[in-house]
Amino acid sequence: MNETEAIDIDREKGNFRYDVEYEYDAGTGLSEETIDYISEAKGEEAWINEFRKKALKVFNRLPMPTHWATKDLENIVFENIRYYLSQGQVPSRSWEEVPDEVKETFERLGIPEQERKFLAGVEAQFDSEAAYSRMQDSLEKEGVIFVGSSEGLDKHPEIFRKFFGKVIPTNDNKFAALNSAVFSGGSFIYVPPGVKLEQPLQAYFRINAESFGQFERTLIIADEGAEVTYMEGCTAPKFETSTLHSAVVELVALKGAKIQYITVQNWSNNVFNLVTKRAWAEEGAEVKWIDCNIGSRLTMKYPGVVLKGRKARGEVISIALANDGQHQDTGAKMVHQADETSSNIISKSISVGEGRATYRGLVQMPEHLKGCKNNTECDALLINTNSRTDTYPAINVQGEGNSVQHEASVSKVSAEQIFYMMQRGLSEGEAMSLAVNGFVNDLVRQFPMEYSVELKRLIDMEMEGSVG
């Protein structure tokens, strides 16, 4: 079996749902009563309930950020969203104990198969709560923690509370406040000093219910000299109504630690995907975000690294593909706060049909720092005459010993290029797929093999019918 046969993907793979009887349903609308319902269902301590209610006040106070982002945000009707749905399950350590409809969902998506193949641990979240969470026994013996956020709060409060909400404070932006008010699910990972995980950990987030909002909260801490790779995938079926996904991800890389965070998102076309992701990197630490966005109605996501310690390094590699009716508003943030820190941003976007791709970047180096470097490369590919791309880089670099390099390009697939390939036996669609895959090939190679194969095939499918 060759590589491309190893994973069976089709366009409708994630487009299915099961009728589920929920034990907990907060109903529609968002109020302090909604938060009390969530806290009671999850059996939370009083301080978390207080934290949620303060966040709700911030959310209500902050305006929708349409002064710089798309007006499409105004089409989100928060009162129509269901903020918490759960079957009341405790995350199972055994796949056989997972509820049947949940198990069938993840089996159709290939999650157990991936666990057996190459993962050190996996978590599967269904609507608001994790249904399955398991890690290799050998890693547990080394002190590695990989559980859902609720279990992290309950069983490891001394680590969780120390970093929770510190990298991304509640008032960071309106959707970080929303997540802080109603968060549920997500991952909590702690890797002890010097422990280096050779295989990745993976979480998979699935939306099953209509008019639902998923608000997972992920906190990953790599202690001094530790190394971890984490991968996340997400899907939702197609509904007649809009769905909201608003996650918060906080990464903490202590002295000399390395964290690699890989995302491949393939949402259905009615999902508002509004995510806040940020990392701290202390002295000599490295954080690398690899971010791929395909699908959704609107994605707004700008993974960032705050380089807090000397010689810390941050990197964001992103691919975005915007098809008809989609807007991929993505980018990266690098905030240098110590000498000799370095950062690298490589962003590639493809706009198809009437799709719109936006790069939004931020690089900051204050005057008192020395020896800091940033490299930013931002390339956009337009497939059709009605497709659109925008670039909004904000670069604030001061001081004499710091350097920044920014390169950007916009290109269009040429008729001559397609004609040339068709003369060698390719169909027009195959020629277009080849051109697009060639455009992103150097970035795709940085994904794990299983993900790079999936990504290439997703791109092939998005290119079907794109010509004309």
C-alpha positions in Angstrom: 0.0 0.0 0.0 1.5 3.4 -1.0 1.3 6.6 1.1 -1.7 8.0 -0.7 -3.7 4.9 -0.1 -3.0 4.9 3.6 -5.7 7.4 4.5 -9.2 7.3 3.0 -10.5 10.8 2.7 -13.6 12.1 0.8 -15.2 15.5 0.8 -18.3 14.2 2.8 -16.2 12.3 5.3 -17.1 14.6 8.2 -20.6 15.5 7.0 -22.7 13.2 9.1 -24.3 13.4 12.5 -26.1 11.2 15.0 -29.2 12.0 17.0 -28.0 12.1 20.6 -29.9 12.4 23.9 -28.0 14.9 26.0 -28.1 14.7 29.8 -27.1 18.3 30.0 -28.3 21.0 27.7 -27.9 24.7 28.7 -30.3 25.7 26.0 -29.9 28.8 23.9 -28.7 32.2 25.0 -25.9 33.4 27.3 -26.4 34.8 30.8 -25.2 34.3 34.3 -27.7 31.5 34.6 -26.1 29.7 31.7 -22.7 29.9 33.5 -24.3 28.6 36.7 -25.7 25.7 34.7 -22.3 24.8 33.2 -20.5 25.1 36.6 -23.1 22.9 38.3 -23.0 20.3 35.5 -19.2 20.1 35.7 -19.1 20.3 39.6 -16.8 23.2 39.6 -15.3 25.1 42.5 -16.6 28.6 43.3 -13.5 30.4 42.0 -14.1 29.0 38.5 -17.7 30.2 38.5 -16.5 33.6 39.6 -13.8 33.6 36.8 -16.5 32.7 34.2 -18.9 35.5 35.4 -16.2 38.1 35.3 -15.3 37.0 31.8 -19.0 37.3 30.8 -19.0 40.9 31.9 -15.9 41.6 29.8 -17.5 39.8 26.8 -20.6 42.0 27.1 -18.5 45.2 27.5 -16.2 44.7 24.5 -17.5 45.7 21.1 -17.4 43.3 18.1 -14.0 43.9 16.4 -15.5 44.9 13.1 -13.5 48.2 13.0 -10.7 46.1 11.5 -12.2 42.7 10.8 -15.0 41.7 8.5 -18.6 42.8 9.0 -19.6 39.2 8.7 -18.9 38.9 12.4 -22.1 40.9 13.0 -24.1 38.0 11.6 -23.3 35.8 14.7 -26.5 35.7 16.8 -25.2 34.8 20.2 -28.7 34.4 21.6 -29.3 31.5 19.2 -26.3 29.5 20.3 -26.4 26.4 22.6 -23.4 26.9 24.9 -23.2 23.5 26.7 -24.2 20.0 25.6 -23.1 16.9 27.3 -24.1 13.3 27.7 -22.7 13.5 31.2 -19.9 11.2 30.4 -16.6 11.0 32.2 -13.7 10.7 29.6 -13.2 7.0 29.2 -9.7 5.4 29.1 -11.1 2.4 27.1 -12.5 2.8 23.6 -15.1 0.1 24.3 -16.7 2.2 27.1 -17.3 5.2 24.9 -21.1 5.8 24.0 -22.0 4.0 20.8 -22.9 7.1 18.7 -19.7 8.9 19.8 -17.6 5.8 19.2 -19.0 5.4 15.7 -18.4 9.1 14.9 -14.7 8.9 15.7 -14.3 5.5 14.1 -15.7 7.0 10.9 -13.2 9.8 11.2 -10.3 7.3 11.7 -9.3 8.3 15.2 -8.7 4.9 16.8 -6.8 3.8 13.8 -4.5 6.9 14.1 -3.9 6.1 17.8 -2.7 2.6 17.0 -0.5 3.8 14.2 1.6 6.6 15.5 0.3 8.5 18.5 1.6 8.6 22.1 -1.9 9.6 23.3 -5.2 10.8 22.1 -8.2 12.7 23.3 -11.6 12.8 21.5 -14.0 15.6 22.3 -17.7 15.3 21.3 -19.6 18.7 21.5 -18.8 20.1 25.0 -16.9 17.3 26.7 -14.2 14.8 26.0 -15.5 11.3 25.5 -12.2 9.5 25.4 -8.8 10.3 26.7 -5.8 7.9 26.9 -2.0 8.1 26.9 0.7 5.5 26.8 1.3 3.9 30.3 5.1 4.5 30.0 4.5 8.3 29.7 2.3 8.3 32.7 5.1 6.7 34.7 7.4 9.5 33.6 4.9 12.1 35.0 3.4 13.3 31.7 -0.1 14.5 32.2 -2.6 14.5 29.2 -6.2 15.1 30.3 -9.1 17.3 29.5 -9.2 20.8 31.0 -11.9 19.9 33.5 -9.9 17.0 34.8 -6.8 19.2 34.8 -8.6 21.7 37.0 -9.9 19.0 39.3 -6.8 16.8 39.7 -3.8 19.1 39.0 -4.9 22.5 40.3 -1.4 23.4 41.6 0.0 23.4 38.0 -3.2 24.4 36.1 -4.0 27.6 38.1 -0.4 28.8 37.9 -0.6 29.3 34.1 -4.3 29.3 33.3 -5.3 32.6 31.8 -1.8 34.0 32.1 -0.7 33.8 28.5 -4.1 34.9 27.2 -5.9 37.1 29.7 -9.7 37.2 29.7 -9.8 40.8 28.4 -7.4 40.0 25.5 -10.3 40.2 23.0 -14.0 39.6 22.8 -13.8 36.0 21.8 -11.2 35.1 24.4 -13.6 36.6 27.0 -16.4 34.5 25.5 -14.3 31.3 25.8 -13.3 32.2 29.4 -17.0 32.5 30.2 -18.3 29.2 28.8 -15.2 27.0 28.1 -15.5 23.3 28.3 -13.2 20.5 27.0 -9.9 21.0 25.4 -6.6 19.6 26.6 -4.3 20.0 29.6 -0.8 18.7 29.1 2.2 18.9 31.4 5.6 17.5 30.5 8.1 17.2 33.4 11.6 18.6 33.2 13.9 16.8 30.7 11.1 14.5 29.4 11.1 14.4 25.6 8.1 12.8 23.9 9.1 11.0 20.7 5.6 10.5 19.4 2.9 13.2 19.2 -0.2 13.6 21.3 -3.4 14.3 19.5 -6.8 15.8 20.3 -9.8 15.7 18.0 -12.7 18.0 18.3 -16.1 17.1 16.8 -19.2 19.3 16.6 -22.3 17.1 16.3 -25.2 19.3 17.3 -26.9 22.1 15.3 -26.8 25.8 16.5 -24.0 24.8 18.9 -20.9 26.6 20.1 -17.7 24.7 20.9 -15.4 26.4 23.3 -12.5 24.2 24.2 -9.6 25.5 26.3 -6.1 24.0 25.9 -3.2 24.6 28.2 0.2 23.0 27.4 3.2 23.3 29.7 6.6 22.0 28.8 8.9 22.2 31.8 12.6 22.9 31.6 14.3 20.9 28.8 11.1 19.0 27.9 9.8 18.4 24.4 6.3 17.7 23.1 4.4 17.7 19.8 0.7 18.1 19.9 -1.7 17.8 17.0 -5.3 18.8 16.8 -8.0 18.2 14.2 -11.6 19.5 14.0 -14.7 18.7 11.9 -18.4 19.6 12.0 -21.3 18.4 9.7 -23.0 20.8 7.4 -26.1 22.5 9.0 -28.6 25.0 7.8 -27.7 27.3 10.7 -24.3 28.8 11.6 -22.0 27.1 14.1 -19.5 28.9 16.3 -16.1 27.5 17.3 -14.1 29.8 19.6 -11.2 28.1 21.3 -8.3 29.5 23.5 -4.9 27.8 23.4 -2.1 28.7 25.8 1.4 27.3 25.5 4.1 27.7 28.1 7.7 26.6 27.1 10.0 27.0 30.1 13.8 27.2 29.9 15.2 25.2 27.1 11.8 23.5 26.3 10.4 22.8 22.8 6.7 22.7 21.8 5.4 22.0 18.4 1.7 22.6 17.8 0.1 21.3 14.6 -3.4 22.1 13.5 -5.3 20.9 10.4 -8.8 22.3 10.4 -11.4 21.3 7.9 -14.6 22.8 9.0 -17.9 22.8 7.1 -18.7 26.1 5.3 -21.1 27.5 7.9 -18.7 27.5 10.9 -17.4 30.8 12.4 -13.9 29.7 13.5 -12.6 32.5 15.9 -9.6 31.2 17.8 -7.0 32.8 20.1 -3.6 31.0 20.2 -0.5 32.3 22.0 2.7 30.9 23.5 5.3 32.0 26.0 8.9 31.0 25.3 11.4 31.4 28.1 15.3 31.4 27.9 16.5 29.1 25.1 13.0 27.7 24.5 11.4 27.1 21.1 7.7 27.2 20.0 6.6 26.2 16.6 3.0 26.6 15.3 2.1 24.7 12.1 -1.3 25.9 11.1 -3.5 24.8 8.2 -7.0 26.2 7.6 -9.3 24.8 5.1 -13.1 25.2 5.2 -15.3 27.4 7.6 -17.3 30.5 6.7 -14.9 32.8 8.5 -11.6 31.9 10.2 -9.8 34.5 12.4 -6.7 33.1 13.9 -3.2 34.5 14.5 -1.0 32.1 16.5 1.7 34.1 18.4 4.8 33.7 20.5 5.9 36.0 23.3 9.7 35.6 23.4 10.3 36.3 27.0 13.8 34.8 27.5 17.2 35.3 25.9 17.8 33.2 22.8 14.1 32.1 22.7 12.8 31.2 19.2 9.3 31.3 17.7 8.0 30.1 14.4 4.7 30.1 12.6 4.1 28.2 9.4 0.6 28.6 8.0 -1.4 27.5 5.0 -4.9 28.9 4.3 -7.2 28.0 1.4 -10.3 30.1 0.9 -13.0 28.8 -1.5 -16.3 30.3 -2.5 -18.1 32.0 0.4 -15.1 31.7 2.7 -12.8 34.2 4.3 -9.5 33.0 5.8 -8.3 35.9 8.0 -5.1 34.4 9.4 -1.5 35.3 10.3 0.9 35.4 13.1 2.3 37.5 16.0 5.8 37.7 17.3 6.5 39.8 20.4 10.2 40.0 21.3 10.9 40.8 25.0 14.5 39.6 25.4 17.9 39.9 23.7 19.0 37.6 20.9 15.5 36.2 20.3 14.6 35.2 16.8 11.3 34.5 15.0 10.2 33.2 11.6 6.9 33.5 9.9 6.0 31.8 6.7 2.5 32.2 5.4 1.0 30.9 2.1 -2.6 31.4 1.1 -4.7 30.2 -1.9 -7.9 32.0 -3.0 -10.3 30.0 -5.2 -13.5 31.2 -6.9 -14.7 34.2 -4.9 -12.8 33.2 -1.8 -10.8 35.7 0.2 -7.6 35.2 2.1 -6.1 37.8 4.4 -2.7 37.8 6.1 -2.5 39.8 9.3 0.8 40.0 11.1 2.4 41.7 14.0 6.2 41.9 14.8 7.4 43.9 17.8 11.0 44.6 19.0 11.4 47.5 21.5 14.4 49.8 21.5 16.2 48.4 24.5 16.7 44.9 23.0 19.8 43.7 21.1 20.5 41.0 18.6 16.9 40.2 17.8 15.9 38.9 14.3 12.7 38.3 12.4 12.0 36.8 9.0 8.6 37.0 7.4 7.6 35.6 4.1 4.0 36.0 2.9 2.9 34.6 -0.4 -0.6 34.6 -1.9 -1.9 32.6 -4.9 -5.0 33.6 -6.8 -6.8 31.0 -8.8 -9.6 33.0 -10.4 -10.2 36.6 -11.4 -12.8 37.1 -8.7 -10.7 35.7 -5.8 -9.1 38.2 -3.4 -6.2 38.5 -1.1 -5.1 41.2 1.4 -2.1 41.7 3.5 -1.9 43.8 6.7 1.6 43.5 8.3 2.3 45.6 11.4 6.0 45.8 12.1 7.3 47.9 15.0 11.1 47.5 15.3 13.3 49.9 17.2 16.9 49.9 18.3 20.1 49.6 16.2 21.0 46.0 16.8 17.8 44.3 15.7 16.8 43.2 12.1 13.7 42.4 10.3 13.1 41.0 6.8 9.7 41.0 5.2 9.0 39.6 1.8 5.6 39.3 0.2 4.3 38.2 -3.2 1.0 37.8 -5.0 0.7 35.6 -8.1 -2.0 34.1 -10.2 -1.9 30.7 -11.9 -1.3 31.5 -15.5 -3.2 30.1 -18.4 0.1 29.3 -20.1 1.2 27.2 -17.1 -2.0 25.2 -17.1 -1.9 24.8 -20.9 1.7 23.5 -20.7 0.7 20.8 -18.2 -2.4 19.8 -20.2 -0.2 19.2 -23.2 1.5 16.5 -21.2 -1.7 14.6 -20.6 -3.1 16.1 -17.5 -6.7 17.3 -17.2 -7.4 21.0 -16.4 -8.3 20.1 -12.8 -5.2 17.9 -12.3 -3.0 20.7 -13.7 -4.5 23.2 -11.3 -4.0 20.8 -8.3 -0.4 20.3 -9.4 0.2 24.0 -9.5 -1.3 24.6 -6.1 0.4 21.7 -4.5 3.7 22.9 -5.9 3.0 26.4 -4.4 2.6 24.9 -0.8 4.9 21.9 -1.2 7.8 23.2 0.8 5.5 23.9 3.8 3.5 20.7 3.5 6.7 18.7 3.9 7.0 20.1 7.4 3.8 18.3 8.5 3.9 14.7 9.8 3.6 12.3 6.9 0.0 11.3 7.7 -1.1 15.0 7.8 0.8 16.0 4.7 -0.9 13.2 2.7 -4.3 14.4 4.1 -3.5 18.0 3.3 -2.5 17.3 -0.3 -5.7 15.4 -0.9 -7.9 18.1 0.7 -6.3 20.6 -1.6 -6.9 18.3 -4.6 -10.6 18.2 -3.7 -10.9 21.9 -3.2 -9.5 22.4 -6.7 -12.2 20.2 -8.3 -14.4 22.5 -10.4 -12.2 25.5 -9.6 -11.2 26.1 -13.2 -13.2 28.6 -15.2 
